[in-house]
Amino acid sequence: MYKRKSGQLAKEDSQNYIDFARDIKVAKYLLRKKFPFQQVLDATNLNPKELSIVIKEVRKEANYQYE
């Protein structure tokens, strides 16, 4: 979904990174609140592969909290 263009970082590219970071924060919040996978996918612009990586991160964070 978010790809960097070769060469210098354009203003549009920097906005994409900001949007990507926001989507990750939103996805983490929704996953912590136990929203279903499909709703999180619909609420963000992440693709399923990116979302699965975020899910793994959230699970790791949850495991560290309970240890």
PQR file of N, CA, C, O and H, with PARSE charges and radii, in Angstrom:
ATOM      1  N   MET A   1       0.834  -1.184   0.000 -0.4000 1.5000
ATOM      2  CA  MET A   1       0.000   0.000   0.000 -0.0000 2.0000
ATOM      3  C   MET A   1       0.884   1.256   0.000  0.5500 1.7000
ATOM      4  O   MET A   1       0.666   2.166  -0.799 -0.5500 1.4000
ATOM      5  N   TYR A   2       1.879   1.304   0.894 -0.4000 1.5000
ATOM      6  CA  TYR A   2       2.744   2.469   0.981 -0.0000 2.0000
ATOM      7  C   TYR A   2       4.106   2.093   0.421  0.5500 1.7000
ATOM      8  O   TYR A   2       4.796   1.237   0.975 -0.5500 1.4000
ATOM      9  H   TYR A   2       2.056   0.565   1.543  0.4000 1.0000
ATOM     10  N   LYS A   3       4.488   2.723  -0.663 -0.4000 1.5000
ATOM     11  CA  LYS A   3       5.766   2.396  -1.274 -0.0000 2.0000
ATOM     12  C   LYS A   3       6.569   3.668  -1.478  0.5500 1.7000
ATOM     13  O   LYS A   3       6.028   4.714  -1.838 -0.5500 1.4000
ATOM     14  H   LYS A   3       3.928   3.418  -1.113  0.4000 1.0000
ATOM     15  N   ARG A   4       7.855   3.561  -1.243 -0.4000 1.5000
ATOM     16  CA  ARG A   4       8.743   4.700  -1.419 -0.0000 2.0000
ATOM     17  C   ARG A   4       9.179   4.764  -2.874  0.5500 1.7000
ATOM     18  O   ARG A   4       9.543   3.752  -3.472 -0.5500 1.4000
ATOM     19  H   ARG A   4       8.295   2.712  -0.950  0.4000 1.0000
ATOM     20  N   LYS A   5       9.138   5.951  -3.428 -0.4000 1.5000
ATOM     21  CA  LYS A   5       9.609   6.144  -4.795 -0.0000 2.0000
ATOM     22  C   LYS A   5      11.126   6.254  -4.766  0.5500 1.7000
ATOM     23  O   LYS A   5      11.701   6.730  -3.787 -0.5500 1.4000
ATOM     24  H   LYS A   5       8.842   6.774  -2.942  0.4000 1.0000
ATOM     25  N   SER A   6      11.766   5.818  -5.829 -0.4000 1.5000
ATOM     26  CA  SER A   6      13.221   5.922  -5.881 -0.0000 2.0000
ATOM     27  C   SER A   6      13.615   7.389  -5.990  0.5500 1.7000
ATOM     28  O   SER A   6      12.855   8.213  -6.498 -0.5500 1.4000
ATOM     29  H   SER A   6      11.299   5.431  -6.624  0.4000 1.0000
ATOM     30  N   GLY A   7      14.787   7.695  -5.516 -0.4000 1.5000
ATOM     31  CA  GLY A   7      15.242   9.080  -5.553 -0.0000 2.0000
ATOM     32  C   GLY A   7      14.907   9.814  -4.276  0.5500 1.7000
ATOM     33  O   GLY A   7      14.786   9.213  -3.209 -0.5500 1.4000
ATOM     34  H   GLY A   7      15.404   7.026  -5.104  0.4000 1.0000
ATOM     35  N   GLN A   8      14.758  11.126  -4.399 -0.4000 1.5000
ATOM     36  CA  GLN A   8      14.515  11.938  -3.215 -0.0000 2.0000
ATOM     37  C   GLN A   8      13.085  11.791  -2.722  0.5500 1.7000
ATOM     38  O   GLN A   8      12.164  11.493  -3.483 -0.5500 1.4000
ATOM     39  H   GLN A   8      14.856  11.614  -5.266  0.4000 1.0000
ATOM     40  N   LEU A   9      12.936  12.006  -1.451 -0.4000 1.5000
ATOM     41  CA  LEU A   9      11.633  11.897  -0.813 -0.0000 2.0000
ATOM     42  C   LEU A   9      10.798  13.134  -1.156  0.5500 1.7000
ATOM     43  O   LEU A   9      11.155  14.254  -0.791 -0.5500 1.4000
ATOM     44  H   LEU A   9      13.684  12.248  -0.833  0.4000 1.0000
ATOM     45  N   ALA A  10       9.708  12.925  -1.844 -0.4000 1.5000
ATOM     46  CA  ALA A  10       8.826  14.027  -2.225 -0.0000 2.0000
ATOM     47  C   ALA A  10       7.886  14.360  -1.075  0.5500 1.7000
ATOM     48  O   ALA A  10       7.749  13.577  -0.134 -0.5500 1.4000
ATOM     49  H   ALA A  10       9.417  12.015  -2.141  0.4000 1.0000
ATOM     50  N   LYS A  11       7.245  15.509  -1.148 -0.4000 1.5000
ATOM     51  CA  LYS A  11       6.300  15.913  -0.107 -0.0000 2.0000
ATOM     52  C   LYS A  11       5.179  14.889   0.007  0.5500 1.7000
ATOM     53  O   LYS A  11       4.723  14.572   1.106 -0.5500 1.4000
ATOM     54  H   LYS A  11       7.357  16.144  -1.912  0.4000 1.0000
ATOM     55  N   GLU A  12       4.741  14.377  -1.132 -0.4000 1.5000
ATOM     56  CA  GLU A  12       3.691  13.360  -1.156 -0.0000 2.0000
ATOM     57  C   GLU A  12       4.145  12.096  -0.422  0.5500 1.7000
ATOM     58  O   GLU A  12       3.357  11.473   0.289 -0.5500 1.4000
ATOM     59  H   GLU A  12       5.111  14.634  -2.025  0.4000 1.0000
ATOM     60  N   ASP A  13       5.414  11.719  -0.592 -0.4000 1.5000
ATOM     61  CA  ASP A  13       5.951  10.544   0.083 -0.0000 2.0000
ATOM     62  C   ASP A  13       5.981  10.740   1.593  0.5500 1.7000
ATOM     63  O   ASP A  13       5.644   9.829   2.349 -0.5500 1.4000
ATOM     64  H   ASP A  13       6.055  12.226  -1.169  0.4000 1.0000
ATOM     65  N   SER A  14       6.388  11.935   2.032 -0.4000 1.5000
ATOM     66  CA  SER A  14       6.438  12.176   3.473 -0.0000 2.0000
ATOM     67  C   SER A  14       5.036  12.123   4.067  0.5500 1.7000
ATOM     68  O   SER A  14       4.863  11.666   5.197 -0.5500 1.4000
ATOM     69  H   SER A  14       6.663  12.675   1.417  0.4000 1.0000
ATOM     70  N   GLN A  15       4.037  12.580   3.327 -0.4000 1.5000
ATOM     71  CA  GLN A  15       2.656  12.485   3.803 -0.0000 2.0000
ATOM     72  C   GLN A  15       2.229  11.023   3.888  0.5500 1.7000
ATOM     73  O   GLN A  15       1.494  10.644   4.799 -0.5500 1.4000
ATOM     74  H   GLN A  15       4.177  12.950   2.409  0.4000 1.0000
ATOM     75  N   ASN A  16       2.686  10.196   2.942 -0.4000 1.5000
ATOM     76  CA  ASN A  16       2.375   8.766   2.988 -0.0000 2.0000
ATOM     77  C   ASN A  16       2.942   8.125   4.249  0.5500 1.7000
ATOM     78  O   ASN A  16       2.280   7.294   4.871 -0.5500 1.4000
ATOM     79  H   ASN A  16       3.284  10.504   2.202  0.4000 1.0000
ATOM     80  N   TYR A  17       4.167   8.506   4.635 -0.4000 1.5000
ATOM     81  CA  TYR A  17       4.759   7.950   5.848 -0.0000 2.0000
ATOM     82  C   TYR A  17       3.993   8.388   7.090  0.5500 1.7000
ATOM     83  O   TYR A  17       3.821   7.608   8.026 -0.5500 1.4000
ATOM     84  H   TYR A  17       4.705   9.181   4.130  0.4000 1.0000
ATOM     85  N   ILE A  18       3.535   9.632   7.097 -0.4000 1.5000
ATOM     86  CA  ILE A  18       2.735  10.120   8.225 -0.0000 2.0000
ATOM     87  C   ILE A  18       1.422   9.347   8.305  0.5500 1.7000
ATOM     88  O   ILE A  18       1.001   8.940   9.388 -0.5500 1.4000
ATOM     89  H   ILE A  18       3.675  10.267   6.336  0.4000 1.0000
ATOM     90  N   ASP A  19       0.779   9.147   7.159 -0.4000 1.5000
ATOM     91  CA  ASP A  19      -0.472   8.381   7.121 -0.0000 2.0000
ATOM     92  C   ASP A  19      -0.243   6.939   7.548  0.5500 1.7000
ATOM     93  O   ASP A  19      -1.062   6.361   8.262 -0.5500 1.4000
ATOM     94  H   ASP A  19       1.121   9.478   6.280  0.4000 1.0000
ATOM     95  N   PHE A  20       0.868   6.360   7.111 -0.4000 1.5000
ATOM     96  CA  PHE A  20       1.200   4.980   7.461 -0.0000 2.0000
ATOM     97  C   PHE A  20       1.397   4.843   8.971  0.5500 1.7000
ATOM     98  O   PHE A  20       0.899   3.901   9.587 -0.5500 1.4000
ATOM     99  H   PHE A  20       1.534   6.829   6.530  0.4000 1.0000
ATOM    100  N   ALA A  21       2.124   5.787   9.557 -0.4000 1.5000
ATOM    101  CA  ALA A  21       2.354   5.761  11.006 -0.0000 2.0000
ATOM    102  C   ALA A  21       1.034   5.912  11.758  0.5500 1.7000
ATOM    103  O   ALA A  21       0.810   5.241  12.765 -0.5500 1.4000
ATOM    104  H   ALA A  21       2.529   6.553   9.057  0.4000 1.0000
ATOM    105  N   ARG A  22       0.162   6.792  11.268 -0.4000 1.5000
ATOM    106  CA  ARG A  22      -1.148   6.966  11.899 -0.0000 2.0000
ATOM    107  C   ARG A  22      -1.965   5.685  11.804  0.5500 1.7000
ATOM    108  O   ARG A  22      -2.615   5.290  12.772 -0.5500 1.4000
ATOM    109  H   ARG A  22       0.344   7.337  10.449  0.4000 1.0000
ATOM    110  N   ASP A  23      -1.938   5.039  10.651 -0.4000 1.5000
ATOM    111  CA  ASP A  23      -2.680   3.791  10.476 -0.0000 2.0000
ATOM    112  C   ASP A  23      -2.184   2.709  11.430  0.5500 1.7000
ATOM    113  O   ASP A  23      -2.982   1.936  11.961 -0.5500 1.4000
ATOM    114  H   ASP A  23      -1.411   5.360   9.865  0.4000 1.0000
ATOM    115  N   ILE A  24      -0.884   2.651  11.647 -0.4000 1.5000
ATOM    116  CA  ILE A  24      -0.332   1.659  12.573 -0.0000 2.0000
ATOM    117  C   ILE A  24      -0.801   1.954  13.995  0.5500 1.7000
ATOM    118  O   ILE A  24      -1.178   1.035  14.722 -0.5500 1.4000
ATOM    119  H   ILE A  24      -0.236   3.278  11.216  0.4000 1.0000
ATOM    120  N   LYS A  25      -0.782   3.230  14.402 -0.4000 1.5000
ATOM    121  CA  LYS A  25      -1.247   3.588  15.746 -0.0000 2.0000
ATOM    122  C   LYS A  25      -2.720   3.251  15.928  0.5500 1.7000
ATOM    123  O   LYS A  25      -3.118   2.723  16.966 -0.5500 1.4000
ATOM    124  H   LYS A  25      -0.475   3.976  13.811  0.4000 1.0000
ATOM    125  N   VAL A  26      -3.530   3.559  14.913 -0.4000 1.5000
ATOM    126  CA  VAL A  26      -4.963   3.263  14.976 -0.0000 2.0000
ATOM    127  C   VAL A  26      -5.181   1.760  15.050  0.5500 1.7000
ATOM    128  O   VAL A  26      -5.998   1.287  15.840 -0.5500 1.4000
ATOM    129  H   VAL A  26      -3.206   3.989  14.070  0.4000 1.0000
ATOM    130  N   ALA A  27      -4.455   1.009  14.230 -0.4000 1.5000
ATOM    131  CA  ALA A  27      -4.602  -0.452  14.221 -0.0000 2.0000
ATOM    132  C   ALA A  27      -4.230  -1.039  15.580  0.5500 1.7000
ATOM    133  O   ALA A  27      -4.935  -1.908  16.094 -0.5500 1.4000
ATOM    134  H   ALA A  27      -3.791   1.393  13.588  0.4000 1.0000
ATOM    135  N   LYS A  28      -3.128  -0.569  16.163 -0.4000 1.5000
ATOM    136  CA  LYS A  28      -2.723  -1.077  17.479 -0.0000 2.0000
ATOM    137  C   LYS A  28      -3.794  -0.781  18.527  0.5500 1.7000
ATOM    138  O   LYS A  28      -4.116  -1.642  19.346 -0.5500 1.4000
ATOM    139  H   LYS A  28      -2.556   0.136  15.745  0.4000 1.0000
ATOM    140  N   TYR A  29      -4.341   0.423  18.503 -0.4000 1.5000
ATOM    141  CA  TYR A  29      -5.380   0.786  19.465 -0.0000 2.0000
ATOM    142  C   TYR A  29      -6.598  -0.121  19.313  0.5500 1.7000
ATOM    143  O   TYR A  29      -7.106  -0.657  20.297 -0.5500 1.4000
ATOM    144  H   TYR A  29      -4.079   1.122  17.838  0.4000 1.0000
ATOM    145  N   LEU A  30      -7.064  -0.291  18.072 -0.4000 1.5000
ATOM    146  CA  LEU A  30      -8.255  -1.112  17.833 -0.0000 2.0000
ATOM    147  C   LEU A  30      -8.014  -2.572  18.209  0.5500 1.7000
ATOM    148  O   LEU A  30      -8.904  -3.233  18.743 -0.5500 1.4000
ATOM    149  H   LEU A  30      -6.651   0.145  17.272  0.4000 1.0000
ATOM    150  N   LEU A  31      -6.818  -3.069  17.931 -0.4000 1.5000
ATOM    151  CA  LEU A  31      -6.514  -4.462  18.282 -0.0000 2.0000
ATOM    152  C   LEU A  31      -6.464  -4.647  19.797  0.5500 1.7000
ATOM    153  O   LEU A  31      -6.907  -5.672  20.315 -0.5500 1.4000
ATOM    154  H   LEU A  31      -6.095  -2.532  17.497  0.4000 1.0000
ATOM    155  N   ARG A  32      -5.924  -3.652  20.506 -0.4000 1.5000
ATOM    156  CA  ARG A  32      -5.908  -3.746  21.973 -0.0000 2.0000
ATOM    157  C   ARG A  32      -7.322  -3.744  22.544  0.5500 1.7000
ATOM    158  O   ARG A  32      -7.580  -4.350  23.584 -0.5500 1.4000
ATOM    159  H   ARG A  32      -5.564  -2.820  20.085  0.4000 1.0000
ATOM    160  N   LYS A  33      -8.237  -3.059  21.855 -0.4000 1.5000
ATOM    161  CA  LYS A  33      -9.636  -3.016  22.291 -0.0000 2.0000
ATOM    162  C   LYS A  33     -10.435  -4.206  21.768  0.5500 1.7000
ATOM    163  O   LYS A  33     -11.658  -4.251  21.908 -0.5500 1.4000
ATOM    164  H   LYS A  33      -8.027  -2.567  21.010  0.4000 1.0000
ATOM    165  N   LYS A  34      -9.736  -5.172  21.162 -0.4000 1.5000
ATOM    166  CA  LYS A  34     -10.317  -6.445  20.705 -0.0000 2.0000
ATOM    167  C   LYS A  34     -11.320  -6.296  19.562  0.5500 1.7000
ATOM    168  O   LYS A  34     -12.306  -7.030  19.499 -0.5500 1.4000
ATOM    169  H   LYS A  34      -8.743  -5.135  21.048  0.4000 1.0000
ATOM    170  N   PHE A  35     -11.069  -5.352  18.664 -0.4000 1.5000
ATOM    171  CA  PHE A  35     -11.885  -5.243  17.461 -0.0000 2.0000
ATOM    172  C   PHE A  35     -11.538  -6.389  16.517  0.5500 1.7000
ATOM    173  O   PHE A  35     -10.390  -6.829  16.485 -0.5500 1.4000
ATOM    174  H   PHE A  35     -10.267  -4.755  18.716  0.4000 1.0000
ATOM    175  N   PRO A  36     -12.502  -6.875  15.754 -0.5600 1.5000
ATOM    176  CA  PRO A  36     -12.221  -7.957  14.795  0.2800 2.0000
ATOM    177  C   PRO A  36     -11.250  -7.507  13.697  0.5500 1.7000
ATOM    178  O   PRO A  36     -11.179  -6.328  13.348 -0.5500 1.4000
ATOM    179  N   PHE A  37     -10.514  -8.475  13.170 -0.4000 1.5000
ATOM    180  CA  PHE A  37      -9.513  -8.241  12.129 -0.0000 2.0000
ATOM    181  C   PHE A  37     -10.092  -7.443  10.961  0.5500 1.7000
ATOM    182  O   PHE A  37      -9.482  -6.474  10.509 -0.5500 1.4000
ATOM    183  H   PHE A  37     -10.572  -9.432  13.453  0.4000 1.0000
ATOM    184  N   GLN A  38     -11.255  -7.844  10.475 -0.4000 1.5000
ATOM    185  CA  GLN A  38     -11.840  -7.202   9.293 -0.0000 2.0000
ATOM    186  C   GLN A  38     -12.199  -5.740   9.555  0.5500 1.7000
ATOM    187  O   GLN A  38     -12.039  -4.900   8.670 -0.5500 1.4000
ATOM    188  H   GLN A  38     -11.750  -8.631  10.842  0.4000 1.0000
ATOM    189  N   GLN A  39     -12.674  -5.432  10.740 -0.4000 1.5000
ATOM    190  CA  GLN A  39     -13.002  -4.038  11.058 -0.0000 2.0000
ATOM    191  C   GLN A  39     -11.745  -3.178  11.120  0.5500 1.7000
ATOM    192  O   GLN A  39     -11.752  -2.029  10.680 -0.5500 1.4000
ATOM    193  H   GLN A  39     -12.803  -6.115  11.459  0.4000 1.0000
ATOM    194  N   VAL A  40     -10.664  -3.738  11.670 -0.4000 1.5000
ATOM    195  CA  VAL A  40      -9.401  -3.003  11.724 -0.0000 2.0000
ATOM    196  C   VAL A  40      -8.880  -2.787  10.305  0.5500 1.7000
ATOM    197  O   VAL A  40      -8.375  -1.713   9.976 -0.5500 1.4000
ATOM    198  H   VAL A  40     -10.659  -4.671  12.028  0.4000 1.0000
ATOM    199  N   LEU A  41      -9.006  -3.801   9.483 -0.4000 1.5000
ATOM    200  CA  LEU A  41      -8.571  -3.702   8.087 -0.0000 2.0000
ATOM    201  C   LEU A  41      -9.363  -2.627   7.348  0.5500 1.7000
ATOM    202  O   LEU A  41      -8.795  -1.869   6.562 -0.5500 1.4000
ATOM    203  H   LEU A  41      -9.417  -4.673   9.750  0.4000 1.0000
ATOM    204  N   ASP A  42     -10.663  -2.558   7.592 -0.4000 1.5000
ATOM    205  CA  ASP A  42     -11.511  -1.555   6.941 -0.0000 2.0000
ATOM    206  C   ASP A  42     -11.224  -0.138   7.449  0.5500 1.7000
ATOM    207  O   ASP A  42     -11.353   0.826   6.695 -0.5500 1.4000
ATOM    208  H   ASP A  42     -11.125  -3.173   8.231  0.4000 1.0000
ATOM    209  N   ALA A  43     -10.841  -0.009   8.705 -0.4000 1.5000
ATOM    210  CA  ALA A  43     -10.621   1.308   9.303 -0.0000 2.0000
ATOM    211  C   ALA A  43      -9.277   1.915   8.914  0.5500 1.7000
ATOM    212  O   ALA A  43      -9.079   3.122   9.055 -0.5500 1.4000
ATOM    213  H   ALA A  43     -10.736  -0.793   9.318  0.4000 1.0000
ATOM    214  N   THR A  44      -8.359   1.096   8.429 -0.4000 1.5000
ATOM    215  CA  THR A  44      -7.024   1.580   8.074 -0.0000 2.0000
ATOM    216  C   THR A  44      -6.743   1.303   6.605  0.5500 1.7000
ATOM    217  O   THR A  44      -7.501   0.602   5.934 -0.5500 1.4000
ATOM    218  H   THR A  44      -8.519   0.115   8.314  0.4000 1.0000
ATOM    219  N   ASN A  45      -5.650   1.860   6.120 -0.4000 1.5000
ATOM    220  CA  ASN A  45      -5.222   1.604   4.740 -0.0000 2.0000
ATOM    221  C   ASN A  45      -4.133   0.543   4.685  0.5500 1.7000
ATOM    222  O   ASN A  45      -3.405   0.450   3.696 -0.5500 1.4000
ATOM    223  H   ASN A  45      -5.035   2.429   6.665  0.4000 1.0000
ATOM    224  N   LEU A  46      -4.018  -0.252   5.732 -0.4000 1.5000
ATOM    225  CA  LEU A  46      -3.017  -1.311   5.750 -0.0000 2.0000
ATOM    226  C   LEU A  46      -3.513  -2.497   4.941  0.5500 1.7000
ATOM    227  O   LEU A  46      -4.712  -2.769   4.881 -0.5500 1.4000
ATOM    228  H   LEU A  46      -4.609  -0.177   6.535  0.4000 1.0000
ATOM    229  N   ASN A  47      -2.570  -3.202   4.316 -0.4000 1.5000
ATOM    230  CA  ASN A  47      -2.963  -4.432   3.643 -0.0000 2.0000
ATOM    231  C   ASN A  47      -2.889  -5.573   4.660  0.5500 1.7000
ATOM    232  O   ASN A  47      -2.318  -5.384   5.734 -0.5500 1.4000
ATOM    233  H   ASN A  47      -1.596  -2.981   4.365  0.4000 1.0000
ATOM    234  N   PRO A  48      -3.441  -6.742   4.362 -0.5600 1.5000
ATOM    235  CA  PRO A  48      -3.468  -7.835   5.348  0.2800 2.0000
ATOM    236  C   PRO A  48      -2.090  -8.249   5.859  0.5500 1.7000
ATOM    237  O   PRO A  48      -1.947  -8.593   7.033 -0.5500 1.4000
ATOM    238  N   LYS A  49      -1.079  -8.219   4.999 -0.4000 1.5000
ATOM    239  CA  LYS A  49       0.269  -8.598   5.439 -0.0000 2.0000
ATOM    240  C   LYS A  49       0.804  -7.598   6.469  0.5500 1.7000
ATOM    241  O   LYS A  49       1.370  -7.996   7.487 -0.5500 1.4000
ATOM    242  H   LYS A  49      -1.195  -7.939   4.046  0.4000 1.0000
ATOM    243  N   GLU A  50       0.623  -6.302   6.200 -0.4000 1.5000
ATOM    244  CA  GLU A  50       1.070  -5.277   7.144 -0.0000 2.0000
ATOM    245  C   GLU A  50       0.309  -5.389   8.460  0.5500 1.7000
ATOM    246  O   GLU A  50       0.887  -5.224   9.535 -0.5500 1.4000
ATOM    247  H   GLU A  50       0.164  -5.979   5.373  0.4000 1.0000
ATOM    248  N   LEU A  51      -0.983  -5.667   8.371 -0.4000 1.5000
ATOM    249  CA  LEU A  51      -1.792  -5.788   9.580 -0.0000 2.0000
ATOM    250  C   LEU A  51      -1.373  -7.000  10.406  0.5500 1.7000
ATOM    251  O   LEU A  51      -1.397  -6.948  11.636 -0.5500 1.4000
ATOM    252  H   LEU A  51      -1.452  -5.801   7.498  0.4000 1.0000
ATOM    253  N   SER A  52      -0.991  -8.083   9.747 -0.4000 1.5000
ATOM    254  CA  SER A  52      -0.561  -9.268  10.497 -0.0000 2.0000
ATOM    255  C   SER A  52       0.724  -8.981  11.272  0.5500 1.7000
ATOM    256  O   SER A  52       0.918  -9.508  12.367 -0.5500 1.4000
ATOM    257  H   SER A  52      -0.971  -8.125   8.748  0.4000 1.0000
ATOM    258  N   ILE A  53       1.595  -8.153  10.713 -0.4000 1.5000
ATOM    259  CA  ILE A  53       2.818  -7.759  11.425 -0.0000 2.0000
ATOM    260  C   ILE A  53       2.462  -6.926  12.656  0.5500 1.7000
ATOM    261  O   ILE A  53       3.048  -7.107  13.723 -0.5500 1.4000
ATOM    262  H   ILE A  53       1.436  -7.724   9.824  0.4000 1.0000
ATOM    263  N   VAL A  54       1.509  -6.020  12.505 -0.4000 1.5000
ATOM    264  CA  VAL A  54       1.065  -5.192  13.633 -0.0000 2.0000
ATOM    265  C   VAL A  54       0.437  -6.076  14.710  0.5500 1.7000
ATOM    266  O   VAL A  54       0.653  -5.847  15.900 -0.5500 1.4000
ATOM    267  H   VAL A  54       1.033  -5.873  11.638  0.4000 1.0000
ATOM    268  N   ILE A  55      -0.334  -7.076  14.307 -0.4000 1.5000
ATOM    269  CA  ILE A  55      -0.959  -7.999  15.267 -0.0000 2.0000
ATOM    270  C   ILE A  55       0.112  -8.717  16.077  0.5500 1.7000
ATOM    271  O   ILE A  55      -0.026  -8.864  17.292 -0.5500 1.4000
ATOM    272  H   ILE A  55      -0.509  -7.263  13.340  0.4000 1.0000
ATOM    273  N   LYS A  56       1.174  -9.165  15.420 -0.4000 1.5000
ATOM    274  CA  LYS A  56       2.268  -9.840  16.130 -0.0000 2.0000
ATOM    275  C   LYS A  56       2.909  -8.911  17.150  0.5500 1.7000
ATOM    276  O   LYS A  56       3.223  -9.330  18.264 -0.5500 1.4000
ATOM    277  H   LYS A  56       1.286  -9.046  14.434  0.4000 1.0000
ATOM    278  N   GLU A  57       3.106  -7.640  16.772 -0.4000 1.5000
ATOM    279  CA  GLU A  57       3.689  -6.669  17.701 -0.0000 2.0000
ATOM    280  C   GLU A  57       2.795  -6.455  18.911  0.5500 1.7000
ATOM    281  O   GLU A  57       3.281  -6.399  20.040 -0.5500 1.4000
ATOM    282  H   GLU A  57       2.851  -7.300  15.867  0.4000 1.0000
ATOM    283  N   VAL A  58       1.494  -6.336  18.685 -0.4000 1.5000
ATOM    284  CA  VAL A  58       0.548  -6.116  19.784 -0.0000 2.0000
ATOM    285  C   VAL A  58       0.543  -7.322  20.719  0.5500 1.7000
ATOM    286  O   VAL A  58       0.484  -7.160  21.938 -0.5500 1.4000
ATOM    287  H   VAL A  58       1.099  -6.381  17.767  0.4000 1.0000
ATOM    288  N   ARG A  59       0.606  -8.518  20.163 -0.4000 1.5000
ATOM    289  CA  ARG A  59       0.643  -9.728  21.002 -0.0000 2.0000
ATOM    290  C   ARG A  59       1.910  -9.777  21.836  0.5500 1.7000
ATOM    291  O   ARG A  59       1.860 -10.148  23.008 -0.5500 1.4000
ATOM    292  H   ARG A  59       0.654  -8.650  19.173  0.4000 1.0000
ATOM    293  N   LYS A  60       3.061  -9.404  21.249 -0.4000 1.5000
ATOM    294  CA  LYS A  60       4.318  -9.375  22.002 -0.0000 2.0000
ATOM    295  C   LYS A  60       4.216  -8.385  23.159  0.5500 1.7000
ATOM    296  O   LYS A  60       4.620  -8.687  24.282 -0.5500 1.4000
ATOM    297  H   LYS A  60       3.102  -9.102  20.296  0.4000 1.0000
ATOM    298  N   GLU A  61       3.670  -7.197  22.878 -0.4000 1.5000
ATOM    299  CA  GLU A  61       3.517  -6.184  23.926 -0.0000 2.0000
ATOM    300  C   GLU A  61       2.617  -6.689  25.041  0.5500 1.7000
ATOM    301  O   GLU A  61       2.887  -6.442  26.217 -0.5500 1.4000
ATOM    302  H   GLU A  61       3.342  -6.952  21.966  0.4000 1.0000
ATOM    303  N   ALA A  62       1.558  -7.388  24.687 -0.4000 1.5000
ATOM    304  CA  ALA A  62       0.633  -7.919  25.694 -0.0000 2.0000
ATOM    305  C   ALA A  62       1.325  -8.978  26.546  0.5500 1.7000
ATOM    306  O   ALA A  62       1.100  -9.033  27.755 -0.5500 1.4000
ATOM    307  H   ALA A  62       1.339  -7.588  23.732  0.4000 1.0000
ATOM    308  N   ASN A  63       2.155  -9.812  25.946 -0.4000 1.5000
ATOM    309  CA  ASN A  63       2.873 -10.841  26.699 -0.0000 2.0000
ATOM    310  C   ASN A  63       3.849 -10.224  27.680  0.5500 1.7000
ATOM    311  O   ASN A  63       3.994 -10.722  28.797 -0.5500 1.4000
ATOM    312  H   ASN A  63       2.338  -9.767  24.964  0.4000 1.0000
ATOM    313  N   TYR A  64       4.528  -9.144  27.290 -0.4000 1.5000
ATOM    314  CA  TYR A  64       5.472  -8.490  28.186 -0.0000 2.0000
ATOM    315  C   TYR A  64       4.766  -7.858  29.374  0.5500 1.7000
ATOM    316  O   TYR A  64       5.331  -7.800  30.466 -0.5500 1.4000
ATOM    317  H   TYR A  64       4.411  -8.739  26.383  0.4000 1.0000
ATOM    318  N   GLN A  65       3.551  -7.387  29.184 -0.4000 1.5000
ATOM    319  CA  GLN A  65       2.818  -6.751  30.276 -0.0000 2.0000
ATOM    320  C   GLN A  65       2.443  -7.755  31.356  0.5500 1.7000
ATOM    321  O   GLN A  65       2.386  -7.403  32.535 -0.5500 1.4000
ATOM    322  H   GLN A  65       3.092  -7.434  28.297  0.4000 1.0000
ATOM    323  N   TYR A  66       2.187  -8.995  30.969 -0.4000 1.5000
ATOM    324  CA  TYR A  66       1.719  -9.987  31.930 -0.0000 2.0000
ATOM    325  C   TYR A  66       2.832 -10.820  32.535  0.5500 1.7000
ATOM    326  O   TYR A  66       2.562 -11.675  33.379 -0.5500 1.4000
ATOM    327  H   TYR A  66       2.234  -9.280  30.012  0.4000 1.0000
ATOM    328  N   GLU A  67       4.069 -10.597  32.132 -0.4000 1.5000
ATOM    329  CA  GLU A  67       5.180 -11.375  32.698 -0.0000 2.0000
ATOM    330  C   GLU A  67       5.679 -10.772  33.984  0.5500 1.7000
ATOM    331  O   GLU A  67       6.609 -11.299  34.593 -0.5500 1.4000
ATOM    332  H   GLU A  67       4.287  -9.902  31.447  0.4000 1.0000
TER
END
